[in-house]
Amino acid sequence: MKRKDYYYHLAKKKGYKSRAAFKLIQINQRFYIFKKGFVVLDLGSSPGGWSQVAKEEVGDEGRVIGVDLNPMHVKGVEFIRGDIFSEDIVGKIKEKVDEVDVVISDMAPKISGVQSWDHARSMELAERAFEISRIFLKDGGHMVVKVFQGDMLHGFKKKLEKEFDLVKVHKPKASTPSSSETYVICKRYKRQV
Ligand SMILES: C[S@@+](CC[C@H](N)C(=O)[O-])C[C@H]1O[C@@H](n2cnc3c(N)ncnc32)[C@H](O)[C@@H]1O
């Protein structure tokens, strides 16, 4: 059985809405992102695998707020349907929370197949996830963001290193090896006062 099939079937068996759930589970096992009671903002959350994992980790005392262009229904998870580039998205998030402990972003552009184009679009999404994190992330909070690998990743990482205590680029096992996607894990945000 291929790896893809393995995680696909495992997601079905465990009741996750996507095989992507296992990427976040593996990231969390390695980097300890979540704690009970945390408030989590999940950007690009649909169909909901990451939101399910985050909700399991933060428990009933925590909150998860998903944002996506596409609809999403996950038990116990709040949801905003919208574009993260739209002018009113920050206001819509503010209606729900003032600050969060963790921002996760698994956002991806529509794949064109042209590596440089897909990389550039993915970096725009990652930069926007960082902008939103700077508004909502508590001092000491964490951010996990997907990027497609390419030459702009180095500069992005350097920028993040100025504002987080620890920044690591990591590709979990559940991420298809042939895909250029990887994740930037940022711990302990150093909020400027
Ligand atoms: C790989 S999927 C996320 C899968 C999700 N993490 C899960 O576990 O089920 C990427 C998502 O990013 C969303 N997305 C892409 N661009 C977006 C944007 N500008 N604003 C909001 N969501 C966006 C897409 O609609 C898509 O649902």
The ligand as an SDF file (V2000), in Angstrom:
LIG
                    3D

 27 29  0  0  0  0  0  0  0  0999 V2000
   -4.7330   22.0450    2.0330 C   0  0  0  0  0  0  0  0  0  0  0  0
   -6.2730   22.8040    2.3370 S   0  0  0  0  0  0  0  0  0  0  0  0
   -6.3500   22.8300    4.0950 C   0  0  0  0  0  0  0  0  0  0  0  0
   -6.6340   21.4850    4.7030 C   0  0  0  0  0  0  0  0  0  0  0  0
   -6.9490   21.5730    6.1830 C   0  0  0  0  0  0  0  0  0  0  0  0
   -5.7870   22.0130    6.9400 N   0  0  0  0  0  0  0  0  0  0  0  0
   -7.4020   20.2490    6.7130 C   0  0  0  0  0  0  0  0  0  0  0  0
   -6.6930   19.6630    7.5400 O   0  0  0  0  0  0  0  0  0  0  0  0
   -8.4930   19.7780    6.3730 O   0  0  0  0  0  0  0  0  0  0  0  0
   -5.9360   24.4920    1.9440 C   0  0  0  0  0  0  0  0  0  0  0  0
   -7.1030   25.4170    2.1990 C   0  0  0  0  0  0  0  0  0  0  0  0
   -6.6420   26.7730    2.0700 O   0  0  0  0  0  0  0  0  0  0  0  0
   -7.7540   27.5380    1.6750 C   0  0  0  0  0  0  0  0  0  0  0  0
   -7.3490   28.8470    1.1600 N   0  0  0  0  0  0  0  0  0  0  0  0
   -6.5540   29.1110    0.0920 C   0  0  0  0  0  0  0  0  0  0  0  0
   -6.4710   30.4380   -0.1220 N   0  0  0  0  0  0  0  0  0  0  0  0
   -7.2200   31.0280    0.8430 C   0  0  0  0  0  0  0  0  0  0  0  0
   -7.5390   32.3880    1.1320 C   0  0  0  0  0  0  0  0  0  0  0  0
   -7.0680   33.3930    0.3730 N   0  0  0  0  0  0  0  0  0  0  0  0
   -8.3330   32.6580    2.1880 N   0  0  0  0  0  0  0  0  0  0  0  0
   -8.8370   31.6330    2.9360 C   0  0  0  0  0  0  0  0  0  0  0  0
   -8.5640   30.3190    2.7130 N   0  0  0  0  0  0  0  0  0  0  0  0
   -7.7760   30.0260    1.6670 C   0  0  0  0  0  0  0  0  0  0  0  0
   -8.4200   26.6660    0.6160 C   0  0  0  0  0  0  0  0  0  0  0  0
   -9.7650   27.0460    0.4180 O   0  0  0  0  0  0  0  0  0  0  0  0
   -8.2580   25.2570    1.2130 C   0  0  0  0  0  0  0  0  0  0  0  0
   -9.4360   24.8390    1.8740 O   0  0  0  0  0  0  0  0  0  0  0  0
  1  2  1  0
  2  3  1  0
  2 10  1  0
  3  4  1  0
  4  5  1  0
  5  6  1  0
  5  7  1  0
  7  8  2  0
  7  9  1  0
 10 11  1  0
 11 12  1  0
 11 26  1  0
 12 13  1  0
 13 14  1  0
 13 24  1  0
 14 15  1  0
 14 23  1  0
 15 16  2  0
 16 17  1  0
 17 18  1  0
 17 23  2  0
 18 19  1  0
 18 20  2  0
 20 21  1  0
 21 22  2  0
 22 23  1  0
 24 25  1  0
 24 26  1  0
 26 27  1  0
M  CHG  2   2   1   9  -1
M  END
$$$$
